[in-house]
Amino acid sequence: MCVKVLLADDTEVMRKAIRGLLSECQDISLISEAATFSETVQKSQELLPDQVIFDLHMAEGKSLHLPAIANDDEAKAMAESIGAAKFLDKMNLARELIPAILELAPQPVA
């Protein structure tokens, strides 16, 4: 099964780094990218990704249920308060991103 992922981050450098990490896994398909919160919502509704990798600082105070990425304790508390499915520290993405996506992937019905 291939997990369809939407990548949302407001910096091109971070999107490029994450794009590179995702390209290493055959079980993950990056279906689109978004650079703003409103673009993320629009693309999520249109494309129906299995998961959205989301820079927490783009949340603009909205309630979300997405994997969130940031890199401090305050951000982790914010991710928990808005219902992020998983919190990943940007400093550990290379090690944690792929396993987190696959862990949260929808399971096929047996």
C-alpha positions as CSV (number, residue, x, y, z in Angstrom):
1,M,0.0,0.0,0.0
2,C,1.2,3.5,-0.9
3,V,0.5,6.3,1.7
4,K,-0.6,9.5,0.0
5,V,1.0,12.5,1.7
6,L,0.5,16.2,1.4
7,L,3.5,18.3,2.6
8,A,2.7,21.7,4.2
9,D,5.5,24.0,5.2
10,D,6.0,27.7,4.6
11,T,9.7,27.4,3.7
12,E,10.9,26.0,0.4
13,V,14.1,24.8,2.1
14,M,12.2,22.6,4.6
15,R,9.8,21.3,1.9
16,K,12.9,20.4,-0.2
17,A,14.5,18.5,2.7
18,I,11.3,16.6,3.5
19,R,10.7,15.9,-0.2
20,G,14.1,14.3,-0.3
21,L,13.4,12.1,2.8
22,L,10.1,11.0,1.4
23,S,11.6,10.0,-2.0
24,E,13.6,7.4,-0.1
25,C,10.5,5.3,0.7
26,Q,8.6,3.4,-2.0
27,D,5.6,3.1,0.3
28,I,5.0,6.9,0.4
29,S,3.7,9.1,-2.4
30,L,4.1,12.8,-2.1
31,I,0.9,14.0,-3.9
32,S,1.3,17.7,-3.4
33,E,2.8,20.5,-1.4
34,A,1.3,23.6,0.3
35,A,3.1,26.8,1.5
36,T,0.2,28.3,3.6
37,F,-2.5,27.2,6.0
38,S,-5.3,28.0,3.6
39,E,-3.6,26.2,0.7
40,T,-3.2,23.2,3.0
41,V,-6.9,23.1,3.9
42,Q,-7.9,23.5,0.2
43,K,-5.5,20.8,-1.0
44,S,-6.5,18.4,1.8
45,Q,-10.2,18.7,0.8
46,E,-9.4,18.3,-2.9
47,L,-6.8,15.5,-2.8
48,L,-7.9,13.6,0.3
49,P,-4.3,12.6,1.3
50,D,-3.9,9.8,3.8
51,Q,-1.6,12.1,5.9
52,V,-0.6,15.7,6.0
53,I,2.9,16.6,7.2
54,F,2.4,20.0,8.6
55,D,4.7,22.7,10.0
56,L,3.0,23.5,13.3
57,H,3.8,27.2,13.1
58,M,1.5,27.4,10.1
59,A,-1.6,26.4,12.2
60,E,-2.6,30.0,12.9
61,G,-4.4,28.8,16.0
62,K,-6.6,26.3,14.1
63,S,-7.6,22.9,15.5
64,L,-6.0,20.2,13.5
65,H,-5.6,16.4,13.6
66,L,-2.4,16.1,11.6
67,P,1.2,15.0,12.2
68,A,2.9,18.3,13.3
69,I,6.5,19.3,12.9
70,A,8.3,21.9,15.1
71,N,11.3,22.0,17.4
72,D,10.7,23.1,21.0
73,D,8.7,22.2,24.1
74,E,6.2,25.0,23.6
75,A,5.5,23.8,20.1
76,K,5.1,20.2,21.4
77,A,2.5,21.5,23.9
78,M,0.7,23.4,21.2
79,A,0.7,20.3,18.9
80,E,-1.0,18.3,21.7
81,S,-3.5,21.1,22.4
82,I,-4.7,21.1,18.7
83,G,-4.9,17.3,18.4
84,A,-1.9,16.6,16.2
85,A,-1.7,12.8,15.6
86,K,2.1,12.8,16.0
87,F,4.7,15.4,16.9
88,L,8.1,15.4,15.3
89,D,11.0,17.5,16.2
90,K,12.6,19.1,13.1
91,M,16.0,18.1,14.4
92,N,15.1,14.4,14.2
93,L,13.2,14.3,10.9
94,A,15.8,12.2,9.1
95,R,15.4,9.5,11.7
96,E,11.7,9.8,12.6
97,L,9.7,11.0,9.6
98,I,9.3,7.8,7.5
99,P,8.6,5.5,10.5
100,A,6.0,8.0,11.8
101,I,4.2,8.2,8.4
102,L,4.1,4.4,8.1
103,E,2.9,4.0,11.7
104,L,0.0,6.3,11.1
105,A,-0.8,4.9,7.7
106,P,-4.4,3.5,7.2
107,Q,-4.4,-0.2,7.6
108,P,-5.9,-2.3,4.8
109,V,-9.2,-4.1,5.7
110,A,-8.6,-7.8,6.0
